[in-house]
Amino acid sequence: MRRFHSSLEAAQHGDKNLQQLVAFASGAGFAGVQPSNYHLQKPDGTLMTVAEVQSHFDTKLRLDGISAHCIFWVHTTAWTGSKTIRPFIPPEIAKKSPGKIEEWAEGYIFQLLELAHGLKIKVIPMFWGVAFGWELATGYPWGFFSGGDYDLVMEGQERFVEKTEEIRTRAHSLGISLAHEIHPGTAASCADDFLMLRKICNSDPTLGVNADPSHCWEGEGWEDRFTKVGPYITGCHVKDHIVRPGLPLRSMQSNWKERAMQFCRLGDGRIDLVRYSQLMDDVGYTKRYRDAHGTETAPLVGEAESPYYVLDEVSTAASDFIRNRLCGDFTKSSFEDGMGAK
């Protein structure tokens, strides 16, 4: 029985409107697509209605979720005053105070959750921003995370619970999983960080994981990470990367071509993506997604990022790779069954 279908994570295809994105994904051979929230915006910045979104889709292409990483980054990072939120918000909002920006982002997220619910989407791939502050986001094991009159970890825990409470409550009421992509520099950079978020939020079922093996490049292998958080995986991206030997993994380098870790076309990197897809089935992602959405298959969502190749070509290659290498039937028997005299 086939367990998966190919899908496209479209956040990097922001140069296309929704109509153009759907045409590209269909033409590239994908069975589904995850547009970003920006693809669902009208020129005036408001979100489309359910009917307006649905008018772009037919039975040939599935709507597999809404990529909302950027707006969640804004919401949980605004309090720091970081300029990194500016690319994702209107210029007039960027002029406001951090508190007002956070309030705006929360309102936007509420509208996005309502739209997702109307579209029968049960999973929002995203990541929480720098809720614990930039000191902890570095991941560097400083001895300065606590002192005589402060504890940055405890303060971050309290901040995360408070800042995300209303969003989590709204998502829970709509039956939506907020699938955090465990990622360096976010509120959870490793499996244990995510499990900590679950613990401080009293095992809130809305706190899910969006698996992505390309973010496992600093000691925690993807099989270890996603086995540990396996019961909470509700979304799945498929991405590959290389690590160039002899270069520091952490450096202040804005040019992708000069970095040690570089994303690449599927199959060109160091990740065994076949085994990765098998692991997703082993830890229950496939069944959870199918049960939640009433579908026969779960999406393996290709994400195009490369410092060298043309973006559309990287996505088209991802469609071919996922469809031809990762979406085959799984056996119901053991290879040992046919051994010996019968």
N, C-alpha and C positions, 0 to 999 in steps of 0.2 A: 504493500500500500504506500502510495506517495504521501509524504508528510509535509512537504514544503512547496512553496512557489516563490518565484523570483520577484523582488520588488526594488524600488528605487528610492533612496533618501535624497530629497530634492533641495535641501537647504543651500547647497553649493550652486544650484542652477537658478539663482535669483535674477539672472538676466532674462528669464522667461516668465511670461504671465501664466496663469493657470491653464488656459487653452493651449498655449504653446508647450507647456510642460507635459500635459496629457498626450499631446500628439507625439512629442519626442519619446516619452516612455513607451507608448504603444509601438512606435516605429522601431525602437531599439529591442523589442521583444520581451519587455517586462510584463509580468502578469498583474502587478500592482504598483502603487506609488505612495510615498509619504511626502506630500507637499509641506513646505514650511508655513508657519502662520502668515508670513508675508505674501505668499501666493494667494492667500484667502482674503487679502485686504483689497478694498476698493481704493480708487485714487484719493479719496478724502481721508483715508486712514482707518475707516470703519471696516468691520468684518462683513463678509458676504453673509447672506441668509443661507439656511439649509438648502432651500430650493435652488438658489443661485449656484452653490457649489455642486449640487447633484446634477445640474444641467450640463456639466462638463464631463460627466462620467456615464458610461454604459456598461453593459455586461462584459465587455472585452477587457476592461481594466478595473481593478479593485482599488478602493480607497483604504489603504492599510494603516492610517494613522496621520497625525499632524506633528511634524518636527517643531518643537517649541523650545529648543535649547536657549536661544538668544533672549527671549522675553523672560524666561525664568532666571537667566544670568543677571539680567537687569534688576529683577525684583530682589534677589538675595545678595546683590553686590552694591546696590546704590548707596547704602548706609556708609560705605567706606569712602565715598567721594571719588571713586576711581573713574578715570576717563575711558576705561575700556567698555563702558556701557553706551557710549555716545553713538557708535555706528548703528545701534539697534533701536533708537528712539527718535521721534520727531525733534527737529531743532528747537521748537518752542518749548518742548518738555525738558530738553537738556538744560535750559536756562533756570529751571526751578531748583529748589533745595533738594537735598537727598531724600528727605522725608516725603516731599511731594512727588518725587519721581517714583519712589517705592509705592506710594498710594496709587499713582497712575498705573503702574505695572500690575499691581494686584487687581485693579478693576479690569484691565485688559485681559488678564488671565481668567477672571470669572467669566467674561464674555466668550473667551475661547473654549472654556470647559462646557458652557451651554451649547455652543455650536457643535463641539465634538459629540455631545450627548445626542443632539438632534440628528447627527449623521451616523449614530449607532457605533461610534468609535469608543472602545473601552481602554485603550492604551495611549498615553501621550509620552513619546520619547522626549527627554529633556535632561538638564542637569541643574542642580541647585548651585547657586553662586558661592561667593566667599563669605558665608555666614560666620565662619570662625575667625575671620580676619586674615590679613595677608601674611602675618608672621607664621601662622599655622599652615597656611596654604602653600608655603614654600616646601613643606615636607621635610625641611632640614631639622635634624634632632638637636635643636638648641637646648641648653639648660635653662633658658630664660622664659619658658612657657608659664612658669609660676614663680611667685616671689612672696615676700612677707605680707603684701597687701593686695595681691591679685592672683588669679588663676585663669589664664586665657582659654584653656580647654573648657572649664566649667562655664565661663562667661559665654563661650561660643555655643555650648549646648543649650543654655537658657535662651540665647538669642535665636537659635534655629527653631526651637519649639515654638517660641512666641511669634516669630515672623511668618512661619509657614502654617500656623494653626488654622486660620480661616480658609486658606486655599485647600488644605488637606480635608477639612470638614466639607467644603463644597464638592470636592472630587469624590469623597466617600458617598455623599448623597446622590451623586449621579452614576455611581458604579464605575468610576474611572481610576485606572492605575497610573500614578505619576512615576514613570520609569526612568530613574536616575541613571545616567551613563557614568559609571565610575571612571574618574578622569583626573589626572593631575591638576591641582589648582582649584578644585571645586570643593563642595562641602564634604565629599567622600572620595578620597583618592585611592583607596584600596578596599578590599572586602571587609576588613575589620572596621574601617571607618563607616561603611554602610550599615553594618550590623549594629554599630553604636547608635546611628541615627534611628534605627528601628527601636532600639531599647529605650532611648530617652523619649520617644514618642509613643511609648506603651504598645509596641508592636502594631502600629497603625497599618492596616492592610493596604492603604493607598500608596505606601512607600514601596515601590517596586524597583526593578533593575532593568535597564536596557543594556544587554550584553554587547560588548564591542572589544574584540581581542587585540585591536591595534593600539589600545591604551595600556597594554601590559608590557612595559619595557624598562622597568626599574626594579627587577628582582622578584616580583610576584608574577608567576606564569599564568597564562590565561586559563589553563585547566584547573590550577589550584584556586584561582579567584572565583571562577564560575561554578565550581563544585561547591565552594563554601557558601555562596549566596544563591545556589541553584533554586531553592524553593521559592525565591522571590523574583525570578526572571520572568518578565511579562512582555518584553520586546527584544528584538535581536537585529543588530547590524552586522554586516560582513565587510571587513576591511583588512588590509594587509599593510605591512611596513617592513622596512629594513633598518638596521642599526649599523652605521658606518664605524668600523673599528678605529680606535685611537683618538676619537673625538669625544669631548665631554658631553654627557647627556643633558646637563643643565648649563646653559650659557646664554648671555644676553645677545642673542642673534635673531634678527627679524627676517633674514633671508632664508627661506626654506632650504635652498640649495646648499647652504653652509651649515645646516644643522646635522647632528649625529643621527637623530631619529627622523626618518622621512616616510610618509605614506607613499604607497605605490599601487600599481595595478594588481588586481587579485591574481594570485599565483606567482607573482614576481618576487614576493617577500619571503619572510622567514616563518610564517604561520602556516601550520597544517590545517587548512580551512575545511578539508573533508572531515578530519577528526573533530574539529570545532562544531560542525553541523551535527555530527553524531552526538556530541556532548549535550547540545541543546535539547535533543530528544531524550537523552538519558536523564537529565535533571528536571524534565517535565515541562519545559517551555512549550513544546508543540501542543501537548494536551491542554495546557492552561489557555493558550491563545484560541485554539479551536473551540473549547467549551465556552469561552467568554463571548466569542463572535458567531458561533454557530456555523463555522466553516469547516470544510474537509481538510484544508491545509493551512499551515502557518507561514507567514512571510519570512524569508531570509532577505534582509534589506541591504542591498549594495550601496556603498557610499563612495563617491568619486573624489579623491583627493590625491594629487600628484604634483610635484614641483616641476615636472618635465613635460608630461603629455597633455594634449588638448583635452579639456574636461569632458566634452561630449563623447570623445573616443574612449576615455577611461570608463565612463558609465556604460557605454555600449559593450565594451569588453567584459564589464562586470555582469551584465545581463547574460552574456554567453557562458561565462564561467559558472555562475550560480545555476543556470538552467541545465547545463550539460554535465556539471561535476557534482552538484550538491543536492539536486532534487530527484534523484533516482529512488527506486523502491528499496525498502529495507527488507532483508530476509526475515522469514518467520522460523527458520530452522537453523541448525548448526552445521558447519561444514563437516563435522565429525559424523553426522548422521549417515552419510553414504560410504563410510569406510568399513572395510571388512567384508567377509563372506555373507551373502544373503540367502 
